[in-house]
Amino acid sequence: LKAELTKNGYRLLPVKQGYSACSTAVVDDYSAITSDSGIAKALLSEGIDVLLITPGYIALEGYDYGFIGGACGKLSKNTLVFTGKLDGHPDREKILNFLIKKQIFPIFLTDLPVFDAGGIVPLREESNK
């Protein structure tokens, strides 16, 4: 897989976080949100605009807290869906302002507080939304 990705122009970014996808919300090709300072540092070194948020405040049954990447997913180029509302997160305004700055429209799938569902993978992506 590594060889195939490299052959196709992808660069691997080593981080010491086993759950880097769960810990990172990809906003667009050049922007991300994470609560992990190691991931933030690695992304910043590659020129990615990173919003570093306070860890926690995302529910995950059986654990102290979940992660932003497990609580959202891209629905289209300009749409990021969240499992629930960000109202209980202390960085709610920072997150929403970051998304506005990137011209990304958030959708909240439930009225529950945001929770880690392990990620959201759309079966199909809308091209013009």
Backbone as XML, in Angstrom:
<?xml version="1.0"?>
<chain id="A" units="angstrom">
  <residue number="1" name="LEU">
    <atom name="N" x="0.824" y="-1.184" z="0.000"/>
    <atom name="CA" x="0.000" y="0.000" z="0.000"/>
    <atom name="C" x="0.874" y="1.255" z="0.000"/>
  </residue>
  <residue number="2" name="LYS">
    <atom name="N" x="1.902" y="1.246" z="0.836"/>
    <atom name="CA" x="2.809" y="2.388" z="0.916"/>
    <atom name="C" x="3.462" y="2.667" z="-0.442"/>
  </residue>
  <residue number="3" name="ALA">
    <atom name="N" x="3.935" y="1.635" z="-1.104"/>
    <atom name="CA" x="4.583" y="1.794" z="-2.409"/>
    <atom name="C" x="3.600" y="2.334" z="-3.444"/>
  </residue>
  <residue number="4" name="GLU">
    <atom name="N" x="2.386" y="1.818" z="-3.432"/>
    <atom name="CA" x="1.362" y="2.251" z="-4.387"/>
    <atom name="C" x="0.996" y="3.716" z="-4.164"/>
  </residue>
  <residue number="5" name="LEU">
    <atom name="N" x="0.824" y="4.100" z="-2.906"/>
    <atom name="CA" x="0.511" y="5.496" z="-2.600"/>
    <atom name="C" x="1.639" y="6.421" z="-3.037"/>
  </residue>
  <residue number="6" name="THR">
    <atom name="N" x="2.862" y="6.060" z="-2.723"/>
    <atom name="CA" x="4.027" y="6.861" z="-3.116"/>
    <atom name="C" x="4.122" y="6.976" z="-4.634"/>
  </residue>
  <residue number="7" name="LYS">
    <atom name="N" x="3.897" y="5.867" z="-5.325"/>
    <atom name="CA" x="3.925" y="5.855" z="-6.791"/>
    <atom name="C" x="2.887" y="6.810" z="-7.379"/>
  </residue>
  <residue number="8" name="ASN">
    <atom name="N" x="1.767" y="6.957" z="-6.694"/>
    <atom name="CA" x="0.690" y="7.820" z="-7.180"/>
    <atom name="C" x="0.777" y="9.249" z="-6.653"/>
  </residue>
  <residue number="9" name="GLY">
    <atom name="N" x="1.936" y="9.624" z="-6.136"/>
    <atom name="CA" x="2.159" y="11.009" z="-5.757"/>
    <atom name="C" x="1.789" y="11.389" z="-4.340"/>
  </residue>
  <residue number="10" name="TYR">
    <atom name="N" x="1.375" y="10.431" z="-3.519"/>
    <atom name="CA" x="1.045" y="10.726" z="-2.127"/>
    <atom name="C" x="2.311" y="10.720" z="-1.296"/>
  </residue>
  <residue number="11" name="ARG">
    <atom name="N" x="2.374" y="11.648" z="-0.341"/>
    <atom name="CA" x="3.488" y="11.668" z="0.605"/>
    <atom name="C" x="2.963" y="11.229" z="1.955"/>
  </residue>
  <residue number="12" name="LEU">
    <atom name="N" x="3.708" y="10.362" z="2.591"/>
    <atom name="CA" x="3.309" y="9.891" z="3.908"/>
    <atom name="C" x="3.851" y="10.851" z="4.963"/>
  </residue>
  <residue number="13" name="LEU">
    <atom name="N" x="3.072" y="11.082" z="5.978"/>
    <atom name="CA" x="3.447" y="11.990" z="7.043"/>
    <atom name="C" x="3.490" y="11.190" z="8.348"/>
  </residue>
  <residue number="14" name="PRO">
    <atom name="N" x="4.691" y="10.822" z="8.781"/>
    <atom name="CA" x="4.778" y="9.993" z="9.991"/>
    <atom name="C" x="4.396" y="10.786" z="11.245"/>
  </residue>
  <residue number="15" name="VAL">
    <atom name="N" x="3.520" y="10.183" z="12.050"/>
    <atom name="CA" x="3.148" y="10.741" z="13.352"/>
    <atom name="C" x="3.147" y="9.589" z="14.361"/>
  </residue>
  <residue number="16" name="LYS">
    <atom name="N" x="3.268" y="9.928" z="15.626"/>
    <atom name="CA" x="3.306" y="8.897" z="16.662"/>
    <atom name="C" x="1.933" y="8.665" z="17.278"/>
  </residue>
  <residue number="17" name="GLN">
    <atom name="N" x="0.900" y="8.862" z="16.512"/>
    <atom name="CA" x="-0.473" y="8.682" z="16.980"/>
    <atom name="C" x="-1.067" y="7.517" z="16.197"/>
  </residue>
  <residue number="18" name="GLY">
    <atom name="N" x="-1.421" y="6.466" z="16.907"/>
    <atom name="CA" x="-1.986" y="5.292" z="16.246"/>
    <atom name="C" x="-3.353" y="5.539" z="15.648"/>
  </residue>
  <residue number="19" name="TYR">
    <atom name="N" x="-4.060" y="6.525" z="16.173"/>
    <atom name="CA" x="-5.402" y="6.821" z="15.707"/>
    <atom name="C" x="-5.441" y="8.187" z="15.032"/>
  </residue>
  <residue number="20" name="SER">
    <atom name="N" x="-4.552" y="8.407" z="14.096"/>
    <atom name="CA" x="-4.446" y="9.733" z="13.469"/>
    <atom name="C" x="-5.709" y="10.111" z="12.705"/>
  </residue>
  <residue number="21" name="ALA">
    <atom name="N" x="-6.381" y="9.164" z="12.060"/>
    <atom name="CA" x="-7.620" y="9.487" z="11.340"/>
    <atom name="C" x="-8.725" y="9.871" z="12.316"/>
  </residue>
  <residue number="22" name="CYS">
    <atom name="N" x="-8.782" y="9.184" z="13.454"/>
    <atom name="CA" x="-9.795" y="9.525" z="14.462"/>
    <atom name="C" x="-9.500" y="10.886" z="15.087"/>
  </residue>
  <residue number="23" name="SER">
    <atom name="N" x="-8.241" y="11.208" z="15.204"/>
    <atom name="CA" x="-7.831" y="12.438" z="15.876"/>
    <atom name="C" x="-7.854" y="13.660" z="14.974"/>
  </residue>
  <residue number="24" name="THR">
    <atom name="N" x="-8.149" y="13.472" z="13.692"/>
    <atom name="CA" x="-8.047" y="14.563" z="12.734"/>
    <atom name="C" x="-9.299" y="14.682" z="11.883"/>
  </residue>
  <residue number="25" name="ALA">
    <atom name="N" x="-9.835" y="15.876" z="11.833"/>
    <atom name="CA" x="-10.934" y="16.178" z="10.915"/>
    <atom name="C" x="-10.321" y="16.878" z="9.712"/>
  </residue>
  <residue number="26" name="VAL">
    <atom name="N" x="-10.396" y="16.240" z="8.564"/>
    <atom name="CA" x="-9.881" y="16.859" z="7.337"/>
    <atom name="C" x="-10.953" y="17.823" z="6.835"/>
  </residue>
  <residue number="27" name="VAL">
    <atom name="N" x="-10.580" y="19.087" z="6.765"/>
    <atom name="CA" x="-11.507" y="20.134" z="6.354"/>
    <atom name="C" x="-11.469" y="20.316" z="4.837"/>
  </residue>
  <residue number="28" name="ASP">
    <atom name="N" x="-10.274" y="20.384" z="4.299"/>
    <atom name="CA" x="-10.070" y="20.438" z="2.852"/>
    <atom name="C" x="-8.644" y="19.980" z="2.580"/>
  </residue>
  <residue number="29" name="ASP">
    <atom name="N" x="-8.172" y="20.122" z="1.357"/>
    <atom name="CA" x="-6.839" y="19.639" z="1.002"/>
    <atom name="C" x="-5.723" y="20.311" z="1.785"/>
  </residue>
  <residue number="30" name="TYR">
    <atom name="N" x="-5.987" y="21.465" z="2.360"/>
    <atom name="CA" x="-4.939" y="22.234" z="3.020"/>
    <atom name="C" x="-5.285" y="22.632" z="4.445"/>
  </residue>
  <residue number="31" name="SER">
    <atom name="N" x="-6.314" y="22.014" z="5.041"/>
    <atom name="CA" x="-6.768" y="22.407" z="6.369"/>
    <atom name="C" x="-7.267" y="21.204" z="7.156"/>
  </residue>
  <residue number="32" name="ALA">
    <atom name="N" x="-7.040" y="21.256" z="8.473"/>
    <atom name="CA" x="-7.493" y="20.178" z="9.345"/>
    <atom name="C" x="-7.746" y="20.708" z="10.752"/>
  </residue>
  <residue number="33" name="ILE">
    <atom name="N" x="-8.509" y="19.934" z="11.507"/>
    <atom name="CA" x="-8.783" y="20.225" z="12.912"/>
    <atom name="C" x="-8.341" y="19.008" z="13.713"/>
  </residue>
  <residue number="34" name="THR">
    <atom name="N" x="-7.626" y="19.228" z="14.812"/>
    <atom name="CA" x="-7.193" y="18.143" z="15.680"/>
    <atom name="C" x="-7.017" y="18.646" z="17.101"/>
  </residue>
  <residue number="35" name="SER">
    <atom name="N" x="-7.059" y="17.711" z="18.042"/>
    <atom name="CA" x="-6.738" y="18.042" z="19.427"/>
    <atom name="C" x="-5.380" y="17.468" z="19.806"/>
  </residue>
  <residue number="36" name="ASP">
    <atom name="N" x="-4.706" y="16.839" z="18.856"/>
    <atom name="CA" x="-3.416" y="16.198" z="19.098"/>
    <atom name="C" x="-2.277" y="17.127" z="18.666"/>
  </residue>
  <residue number="37" name="SER">
    <atom name="N" x="-1.472" y="17.556" z="19.619"/>
    <atom name="CA" x="-0.404" y="18.523" z="19.308"/>
    <atom name="C" x="0.666" y="17.940" z="18.388"/>
  </residue>
  <residue number="38" name="GLY">
    <atom name="N" x="0.920" y="16.626" z="18.490"/>
    <atom name="CA" x="1.906" y="15.995" z="17.600"/>
    <atom name="C" x="1.439" y="15.974" z="16.160"/>
  </residue>
  <residue number="39" name="ILE">
    <atom name="N" x="0.175" y="15.658" z="15.951"/>
    <atom name="CA" x="-0.394" y="15.681" z="14.599"/>
    <atom name="C" x="-0.410" y="17.111" z="14.079"/>
  </residue>
  <residue number="40" name="ALA">
    <atom name="N" x="-0.790" y="18.057" z="14.922"/>
    <atom name="CA" x="-0.821" y="19.466" z="14.518"/>
    <atom name="C" x="0.560" y="19.921" z="14.063"/>
  </residue>
  <residue number="41" name="LYS">
    <atom name="N" x="1.574" y="19.568" z="14.819"/>
    <atom name="CA" x="2.953" y="19.958" z="14.479"/>
    <atom name="C" x="3.371" y="19.361" z="13.131"/>
  </residue>
  <residue number="42" name="ALA">
    <atom name="N" x="3.061" y="18.087" z="12.922"/>
    <atom name="CA" x="3.422" y="17.419" z="11.666"/>
    <atom name="C" x="2.693" y="18.059" z="10.481"/>
  </residue>
  <residue number="43" name="LEU">
    <atom name="N" x="1.411" y="18.357" z="10.644"/>
    <atom name="CA" x="0.644" y="18.982" z="9.568"/>
    <atom name="C" x="1.149" y="20.392" z="9.268"/>
  </residue>
  <residue number="44" name="LEU">
    <atom name="N" x="1.415" y="21.147" z="10.314"/>
    <atom name="CA" x="1.942" y="22.510" z="10.128"/>
    <atom name="C" x="3.273" y="22.497" z="9.385"/>
  </residue>
  <residue number="45" name="SER">
    <atom name="N" x="4.101" y="21.499" z="9.648"/>
    <atom name="CA" x="5.403" y="21.404" z="8.965"/>
    <atom name="C" x="5.251" y="21.154" z="7.469"/>
  </residue>
  <residue number="46" name="GLU">
    <atom name="N" x="4.069" y="20.670" z="7.067"/>
    <atom name="CA" x="3.777" y="20.421" z="5.650"/>
    <atom name="C" x="2.962" y="21.544" z="5.018"/>
  </residue>
  <residue number="47" name="GLY">
    <atom name="N" x="2.764" y="22.633" z="5.769"/>
    <atom name="CA" x="2.028" y="23.773" z="5.225"/>
    <atom name="C" x="0.523" y="23.655" z="5.342"/>
  </residue>
  <residue number="48" name="ILE">
    <atom name="N" x="0.049" y="22.706" z="6.137"/>
    <atom name="CA" x="-1.391" y="22.534" z="6.343"/>
    <atom name="C" x="-1.833" y="23.518" z="7.430"/>
  </residue>
  <residue number="49" name="ASP">
    <atom name="N" x="-2.934" y="24.204" z="7.193"/>
    <atom name="CA" x="-3.511" y="25.116" z="8.180"/>
    <atom name="C" x="-4.255" y="24.259" z="9.204"/>
  </residue>
  <residue number="50" name="VAL">
    <atom name="N" x="-3.870" y="24.365" z="10.465"/>
    <atom name="CA" x="-4.417" y="23.500" z="11.504"/>
    <atom name="C" x="-5.082" y="24.318" z="12.600"/>
  </residue>
  <residue number="51" name="LEU">
    <atom name="N" x="-6.271" y="23.882" z="12.976"/>
    <atom name="CA" x="-6.922" y="24.419" z="14.158"/>
    <atom name="C" x="-6.730" y="23.384" z="15.262"/>
  </residue>
  <residue number="52" name="LEU">
    <atom name="N" x="-5.948" y="23.750" z="16.286"/>
    <atom name="CA" x="-5.707" y="22.874" z="17.427"/>
    <atom name="C" x="-6.771" y="23.178" z="18.476"/>
  </residue>
  <residue number="53" name="ILE">
    <atom name="N" x="-7.573" y="22.162" z="18.795"/>
    <atom name="CA" x="-8.684" y="22.353" z="19.732"/>
    <atom name="C" x="-8.403" y="21.639" z="21.056"/>
  </residue>
  <residue number="54" name="THR">
    <atom name="N" x="-9.179" y="21.993" z="22.047"/>
    <atom name="CA" x="-9.093" y="21.375" z="23.367"/>
    <atom name="C" x="-9.510" y="19.908" z="23.280"/>
  </residue>
  <residue number="55" name="PRO">
    <atom name="N" x="-8.696" y="19.001" z="23.841"/>
    <atom name="CA" x="-9.092" y="17.582" z="23.843"/>
    <atom name="C" x="-10.346" y="17.359" z="24.692"/>
  </residue>
  <residue number="56" name="GLY">
    <atom name="N" x="-11.110" y="16.342" z="24.313"/>
    <atom name="CA" x="-12.296" y="15.975" z="25.070"/>
    <atom name="C" x="-13.543" y="16.648" z="24.530"/>
  </residue>
  <residue number="57" name="TYR">
    <atom name="N" x="-14.592" y="16.607" z="25.327"/>
    <atom name="CA" x="-15.884" y="17.233" z="25.002"/>
    <atom name="C" x="-16.585" y="16.580" z="23.813"/>
  </residue>
  <residue number="58" name="ILE">
    <atom name="N" x="-16.105" y="15.401" z="23.426"/>
    <atom name="CA" x="-16.729" y="14.602" z="22.372"/>
    <atom name="C" x="-17.001" y="13.240" z="22.994"/>
  </residue>
  <residue number="59" name="ALA">
    <atom name="N" x="-18.247" y="12.852" z="23.063"/>
    <atom name="CA" x="-18.627" y="11.615" z="23.750"/>
    <atom name="C" x="-18.166" y="10.376" z="22.984"/>
  </residue>
  <residue number="60" name="LEU">
    <atom name="N" x="-17.771" y="9.363" z="23.730"/>
    <atom name="CA" x="-17.450" y="8.049" z="23.182"/>
    <atom name="C" x="-17.764" y="7.032" z="24.271"/>
  </residue>
  <residue number="61" name="GLU">
    <atom name="N" x="-18.807" y="6.270" z="24.053"/>
    <atom name="CA" x="-19.282" y="5.331" z="25.072"/>
    <atom name="C" x="-18.165" y="4.392" z="25.527"/>
  </residue>
  <residue number="62" name="GLY">
    <atom name="N" x="-18.001" y="4.301" z="26.847"/>
    <atom name="CA" x="-16.993" y="3.417" z="27.422"/>
    <atom name="C" x="-15.633" y="4.063" z="27.616"/>
  </residue>
  <residue number="63" name="TYR">
    <atom name="N" x="-15.475" y="5.302" z="27.166"/>
    <atom name="CA" x="-14.190" y="6.003" z="27.270"/>
    <atom name="C" x="-14.412" y="7.398" z="27.853"/>
  </residue>
  <residue number="64" name="ASP">
    <atom name="N" x="-13.334" y="8.009" z="28.295"/>
    <atom name="CA" x="-13.430" y="9.353" z="28.866"/>
    <atom name="C" x="-13.903" y="10.367" z="27.825"/>
  </residue>
  <residue number="65" name="TYR">
    <atom name="N" x="-13.410" y="10.211" z="26.615"/>
    <atom name="CA" x="-13.825" y="11.113" z="25.535"/>
    <atom name="C" x="-13.466" y="10.524" z="24.187"/>
  </residue>
  <residue number="66" name="GLY">
    <atom name="N" x="-14.063" y="11.090" z="23.143"/>
    <atom name="CA" x="-13.797" y="10.686" z="21.770"/>
    <atom name="C" x="-12.997" y="11.757" z="21.040"/>
  </residue>
  <residue number="67" name="PHE">
    <atom name="N" x="-12.953" y="11.624" z="19.729"/>
    <atom name="CA" x="-12.086" y="12.468" z="18.912"/>
    <atom name="C" x="-12.853" y="13.117" z="17.761"/>
  </residue>
  <residue number="68" name="ILE">
    <atom name="N" x="-12.396" y="14.273" z="17.351"/>
    <atom name="CA" x="-13.055" y="15.064" z="16.312"/>
    <atom name="C" x="-13.155" y="14.311" z="14.984"/>
  </residue>
  <residue number="69" name="GLY">
    <atom name="N" x="-12.126" y="13.582" z="14.614"/>
    <atom name="CA" x="-12.164" y="12.852" z="13.348"/>
    <atom name="C" x="-13.183" y="11.736" z="13.332"/>
  </residue>
  <residue number="70" name="GLY">
    <atom name="N" x="-13.448" y="11.163" z="14.495"/>
    <atom name="CA" x="-14.452" y="10.116" z="14.610"/>
    <atom name="C" x="-15.865" y="10.651" z="14.719"/>
  </residue>
  <residue number="71" name="ALA">
    <atom name="N" x="-15.973" y="11.982" z="14.842"/>
    <atom name="CA" x="-17.273" y="12.614" z="15.035"/>
    <atom name="C" x="-17.751" y="13.397" z="13.816"/>
  </residue>
  <residue number="72" name="CYS">
    <atom name="N" x="-17.007" y="13.294" z="12.719"/>
    <atom name="CA" x="-17.406" y="14.044" z="11.523"/>
    <atom name="C" x="-16.862" y="13.380" z="10.267"/>
  </residue>
  <residue number="73" name="GLY">
    <atom name="N" x="-17.312" y="13.884" z="9.122"/>
    <atom name="CA" x="-16.825" y="13.385" z="7.841"/>
    <atom name="C" x="-17.261" y="14.297" z="6.715"/>
  </residue>
  <residue number="74" name="LYS">
    <atom name="N" x="-16.504" y="14.294" z="5.639"/>
    <atom name="CA" x="-16.827" y="15.133" z="4.475"/>
    <atom name="C" x="-17.965" y="14.501" z="3.689"/>
  </residue>
  <residue number="75" name="LEU">
    <atom name="N" x="-18.974" y="15.298" z="3.422"/>
    <atom name="CA" x="-20.093" y="14.855" z="2.605"/>
    <atom name="C" x="-19.897" y="15.307" z="1.163"/>
  </residue>
  <residue number="76" name="SER">
    <atom name="N" x="-19.249" y="16.457" z="1.027"/>
    <atom name="CA" x="-18.912" y="16.998" z="-0.292"/>
    <atom name="C" x="-17.739" y="17.946" z="-0.112"/>
  </residue>
  <residue number="77" name="LYS">
    <atom name="N" x="-17.309" y="18.537" z="-1.186"/>
    <atom name="CA" x="-16.163" y="19.454" z="-1.139"/>
    <atom name="C" x="-16.367" y="20.557" z="-0.104"/>
  </residue>
  <residue number="78" name="ASN">
    <atom name="N" x="-17.573" y="21.049" z="0.027"/>
    <atom name="CA" x="-17.837" y="22.181" z="0.915"/>
    <atom name="C" x="-18.756" y="21.847" z="2.087"/>
  </residue>
  <residue number="79" name="THR">
    <atom name="N" x="-18.924" y="20.560" z="2.393"/>
    <atom name="CA" x="-19.814" y="20.171" z="3.479"/>
    <atom name="C" x="-19.130" y="19.173" z="4.409"/>
  </residue>
  <residue number="80" name="LEU">
    <atom name="N" x="-19.135" y="19.504" z="5.687"/>
    <atom name="CA" x="-18.603" y="18.620" z="6.716"/>
    <atom name="C" x="-19.747" y="18.290" z="7.669"/>
  </residue>
  <residue number="81" name="VAL">
    <atom name="N" x="-20.057" y="17.004" z="7.825"/>
    <atom name="CA" x="-21.147" y="16.604" z="8.705"/>
    <atom name="C" x="-20.593" y="16.175" z="10.062"/>
  </residue>
  <residue number="82" name="PHE">
    <atom name="N" x="-21.326" y="16.534" z="11.098"/>
    <atom name="CA" x="-20.988" y="16.166" z="12.467"/>
    <atom name="C" x="-22.087" y="15.262" z="13.007"/>
  </residue>
  <residue number="83" name="THR">
    <atom name="N" x="-21.698" y="14.340" z="13.888"/>
    <atom name="CA" x="-22.666" y="13.411" z="14.471"/>
    <atom name="C" x="-23.683" y="14.127" z="15.351"/>
  </residue>
  <residue number="84" name="GLY">
    <atom name="N" x="-23.292" y="15.241" z="15.927"/>
    <atom name="CA" x="-24.164" y="15.996" z="16.819"/>
    <atom name="C" x="-23.712" y="17.441" z="16.906"/>
  </residue>
  <residue number="85" name="LYS">
    <atom name="N" x="-24.311" y="18.161" z="17.817"/>
    <atom name="CA" x="-24.026" y="19.595" z="17.966"/>
    <atom name="C" x="-22.735" y="19.817" z="18.753"/>
  </residue>
  <residue number="86" name="LEU">
    <atom name="N" x="-22.067" y="20.922" z="18.452"/>
    <atom name="CA" x="-20.814" y="21.291" z="19.109"/>
    <atom name="C" x="-21.030" y="22.183" z="20.329"/>
  </residue>
  <residue number="87" name="ASP">
    <atom name="N" x="-22.274" y="22.372" z="20.726"/>
    <atom name="CA" x="-22.601" y="23.334" z="21.782"/>
    <atom name="C" x="-21.812" y="23.131" z="23.072"/>
  </residue>
  <residue number="88" name="GLY">
    <atom name="N" x="-21.486" y="21.909" z="23.450"/>
    <atom name="CA" x="-20.765" y="21.647" z="24.691"/>
    <atom name="C" x="-19.258" y="21.729" z="24.571"/>
  </residue>
  <residue number="89" name="HIS">
    <atom name="N" x="-18.747" y="21.964" z="23.372"/>
    <atom name="CA" x="-17.289" y="22.031" z="23.187"/>
    <atom name="C" x="-16.821" y="23.461" z="23.427"/>
  </residue>
  <residue number="90" name="PRO">
    <atom name="N" x="-15.777" y="23.644" z="24.257"/>
    <atom name="CA" x="-15.317" y="25.004" z="24.545"/>
    <atom name="C" x="-14.775" y="25.743" z="23.322"/>
  </residue>
  <residue number="91" name="ASP">
    <atom name="N" x="-14.420" y="25.009" z="22.271"/>
    <atom name="CA" x="-13.890" y="25.632" z="21.055"/>
    <atom name="C" x="-14.919" y="25.688" z="19.935"/>
  </residue>
  <residue number="92" name="ARG">
    <atom name="N" x="-16.188" y="25.586" z="20.288"/>
    <atom name="CA" x="-17.258" y="25.596" z="19.299"/>
    <atom name="C" x="-17.128" y="26.770" z="18.332"/>
  </residue>
  <residue number="93" name="GLU">
    <atom name="N" x="-16.987" y="27.972" z="18.860"/>
    <atom name="CA" x="-16.904" y="29.164" z="18.000"/>
    <atom name="C" x="-15.655" y="29.134" z="17.129"/>
  </residue>
  <residue number="94" name="LYS">
    <atom name="N" x="-14.533" y="28.688" z="17.680"/>
    <atom name="CA" x="-13.293" y="28.582" z="16.894"/>
    <atom name="C" x="-13.479" y="27.603" z="15.734"/>
  </residue>
  <residue number="95" name="ILE">
    <atom name="N" x="-14.114" y="26.468" z="16.032"/>
    <atom name="CA" x="-14.337" y="25.455" z="14.996"/>
    <atom name="C" x="-15.237" y="26.013" z="13.899"/>
  </residue>
  <residue number="96" name="LEU">
    <atom name="N" x="-16.351" y="26.619" z="14.285"/>
    <atom name="CA" x="-17.285" y="27.154" z="13.292"/>
    <atom name="C" x="-16.654" y="28.287" z="12.490"/>
  </residue>
  <residue number="97" name="ASN">
    <atom name="N" x="-15.895" y="29.156" z="13.133"/>
    <atom name="CA" x="-15.214" y="30.245" z="12.415"/>
    <atom name="C" x="-14.156" y="29.715" z="11.456"/>
  </residue>
  <residue number="98" name="PHE">
    <atom name="N" x="-13.439" y="28.663" z="11.856"/>
    <atom name="CA" x="-12.439" y="28.033" z="10.989"/>
    <atom name="C" x="-13.124" y="27.479" z="9.741"/>
  </residue>
  <residue number="99" name="LEU">
    <atom name="N" x="-14.263" y="26.814" z="9.929"/>
    <atom name="CA" x="-15.003" y="26.260" z="8.797"/>
    <atom name="C" x="-15.510" y="27.368" z="7.880"/>
  </residue>
  <residue number="100" name="ILE">
    <atom name="N" x="-16.028" y="28.439" z="8.458"/>
    <atom name="CA" x="-16.495" y="29.577" z="7.653"/>
    <atom name="C" x="-15.350" y="30.145" z="6.827"/>
  </residue>
  <residue number="101" name="LYS">
    <atom name="N" x="-14.194" y="30.313" z="7.476"/>
    <atom name="CA" x="-13.009" y="30.842" z="6.786"/>
    <atom name="C" x="-12.625" y="29.964" z="5.585"/>
  </residue>
  <residue number="102" name="LYS">
    <atom name="N" x="-12.839" y="28.669" z="5.723"/>
    <atom name="CA" x="-12.492" y="27.715" z="4.656"/>
    <atom name="C" x="-13.645" y="27.477" z="3.684"/>
  </residue>
  <residue number="103" name="GLN">
    <atom name="N" x="-14.759" y="28.174" z="3.880"/>
    <atom name="CA" x="-15.958" y="28.040" z="3.055"/>
    <atom name="C" x="-16.518" y="26.615" z="3.097"/>
  </residue>
  <residue number="104" name="ILE">
    <atom name="N" x="-16.513" y="26.068" z="4.317"/>
    <atom name="CA" x="-17.059" y="24.739" z="4.565"/>
    <atom name="C" x="-18.333" y="24.891" z="5.387"/>
  </residue>
  <residue number="105" name="PHE">
    <atom name="N" x="-19.407" y="24.280" z="4.933"/>
    <atom name="CA" x="-20.699" y="24.365" z="5.592"/>
    <atom name="C" x="-20.862" y="23.158" z="6.518"/>
  </residue>
  <residue number="106" name="PRO">
    <atom name="N" x="-21.060" y="23.390" z="7.828"/>
    <atom name="CA" x="-21.276" y="22.256" z="8.734"/>
    <atom name="C" x="-22.738" y="21.824" z="8.759"/>
  </residue>
  <residue number="107" name="ILE">
    <atom name="N" x="-22.942" y="20.532" z="8.844"/>
    <atom name="CA" x="-24.281" y="19.965" z="9.034"/>
    <atom name="C" x="-24.212" y="19.103" z="10.290"/>
  </residue>
  <residue number="108" name="PHE">
    <atom name="N" x="-25.217" y="19.244" z="11.155"/>
    <atom name="CA" x="-25.282" y="18.488" z="12.391"/>
    <atom name="C" x="-26.377" y="17.446" z="12.233"/>
  </residue>
  <residue number="109" name="LEU">
    <atom name="N" x="-26.002" y="16.183" z="12.253"/>
    <atom name="CA" x="-26.917" y="15.090" z="11.944"/>
    <atom name="C" x="-27.946" y="14.827" z="13.035"/>
  </residue>
  <residue number="110" name="THR">
    <atom name="N" x="-27.628" y="15.191" z="14.277"/>
    <atom name="CA" x="-28.552" y="14.987" z="15.389"/>
    <atom name="C" x="-28.539" y="16.212" z="16.281"/>
  </residue>
  <residue number="111" name="ASP">
    <atom name="N" x="-29.464" y="16.261" z="17.206"/>
    <atom name="CA" x="-29.486" y="17.315" z="18.219"/>
    <atom name="C" x="-28.713" y="16.897" z="19.469"/>
  </residue>
  <residue number="112" name="LEU">
    <atom name="N" x="-28.128" y="15.721" z="19.453"/>
    <atom name="CA" x="-27.318" y="15.237" z="20.571"/>
    <atom name="C" x="-26.005" y="16.008" z="20.632"/>
  </residue>
  <residue number="113" name="PRO">
    <atom name="N" x="-25.327" y="15.986" z="21.777"/>
    <atom name="CA" x="-23.964" y="16.516" z="21.809"/>
    <atom name="C" x="-23.091" y="15.681" z="20.858"/>
  </residue>
  <residue number="114" name="VAL">
    <atom name="N" x="-22.128" y="16.301" z="20.244"/>
    <atom name="CA" x="-21.267" y="15.616" z="19.278"/>
    <atom name="C" x="-20.652" y="14.362" z="19.914"/>
  </residue>
  <residue number="115" name="PHE">
    <atom name="N" x="-20.618" y="13.257" z="19.142"/>
    <atom name="CA" x="-20.086" y="12.001" z="19.656"/>
    <atom name="C" x="-19.234" y="11.318" z="18.597"/>
  </residue>
  <residue number="116" name="ASP">
    <atom name="N" x="-18.282" y="10.544" z="19.059"/>
    <atom name="CA" x="-17.365" y="9.810" z="18.198"/>
    <atom name="C" x="-18.050" y="8.528" z="17.748"/>
  </residue>
  <residue number="117" name="ALA">
    <atom name="N" x="-18.327" y="8.430" z="16.464"/>
    <atom name="CA" x="-18.964" y="7.246" z="15.880"/>
    <atom name="C" x="-17.943" y="6.391" z="15.134"/>
  </residue>
  <residue number="118" name="GLY">
    <atom name="N" x="-16.669" y="6.744" z="15.263"/>
    <atom name="CA" x="-15.628" y="6.014" z="14.551"/>
    <atom name="C" x="-15.337" y="6.598" z="13.184"/>
  </residue>
  <residue number="119" name="GLY">
    <atom name="N" x="-16.031" y="7.658" z="12.828"/>
    <atom name="CA" x="-15.847" y="8.316" z="11.531"/>
    <atom name="C" x="-17.099" y="8.207" z="10.687"/>
  </residue>
  <residue number="120" name="ILE">
    <atom name="N" x="-17.166" y="9.026" z="9.692"/>
    <atom name="CA" x="-18.288" y="9.019" z="8.752"/>
    <atom name="C" x="-17.708" y="8.891" z="7.355"/>
  </residue>
  <residue number="121" name="VAL">
    <atom name="N" x="-18.104" y="7.847" z="6.676"/>
    <atom name="CA" x="-17.629" y="7.618" z="5.317"/>
    <atom name="C" x="-18.842" y="7.651" z="4.393"/>
  </residue>
  <residue number="122" name="PRO">
    <atom name="N" x="-18.957" y="8.693" z="3.565"/>
    <atom name="CA" x="-20.106" y="8.754" z="2.658"/>
    <atom name="C" x="-19.996" y="7.689" z="1.568"/>
  </residue>
  <residue number="123" name="LEU">
    <atom name="N" x="-21.141" y="7.156" z="1.187"/>
    <atom name="CA" x="-21.146" y="6.181" z="0.101"/>
    <atom name="C" x="-21.014" y="6.857" z="-1.252"/>
  </residue>
  <residue number="124" name="ARG">
    <atom name="N" x="-21.392" y="8.142" z="-1.266"/>
    <atom name="CA" x="-21.235" y="8.903" z="-2.498"/>
    <atom name="C" x="-21.069" y="10.363" z="-2.093"/>
  </residue>
  <residue number="125" name="GLU">
    <atom name="N" x="-20.325" y="11.107" z="-2.884"/>
    <atom name="CA" x="-20.064" y="12.514" z="-2.579"/>
    <atom name="C" x="-20.755" y="13.390" z="-3.607"/>
  </residue>
  <residue number="126" name="GLU">
    <atom name="N" x="-21.468" y="14.396" z="-3.112"/>
    <atom name="CA" x="-22.106" y="15.360" z="-3.999"/>
    <atom name="C" x="-21.022" y="16.273" z="-4.557"/>
  </residue>
  <residue number="127" name="SER">
    <atom name="N" x="-20.995" y="16.470" z="-5.853"/>
    <atom name="CA" x="-19.907" y="17.217" z="-6.480"/>
    <atom name="C" x="-20.076" y="18.731" z="-6.402"/>
  </residue>
  <residue number="128" name="ASN">
    <atom name="N" x="-21.293" y="19.241" z="-6.321"/>
    <atom name="CA" x="-21.494" y="20.679" z="-6.374"/>
    <atom name="C" x="-21.965" y="21.288" z="-5.064"/>
  </residue>
  <residue number="129" name="LYS">
    <atom name="N" x="-21.874" y="20.587" z="-3.963"/>
    <atom name="CA" x="-22.356" y="21.129" z="-2.689"/>
    <atom name="C" x="-21.231" y="21.340" z="-1.732"/>
  </residue>
</chain>
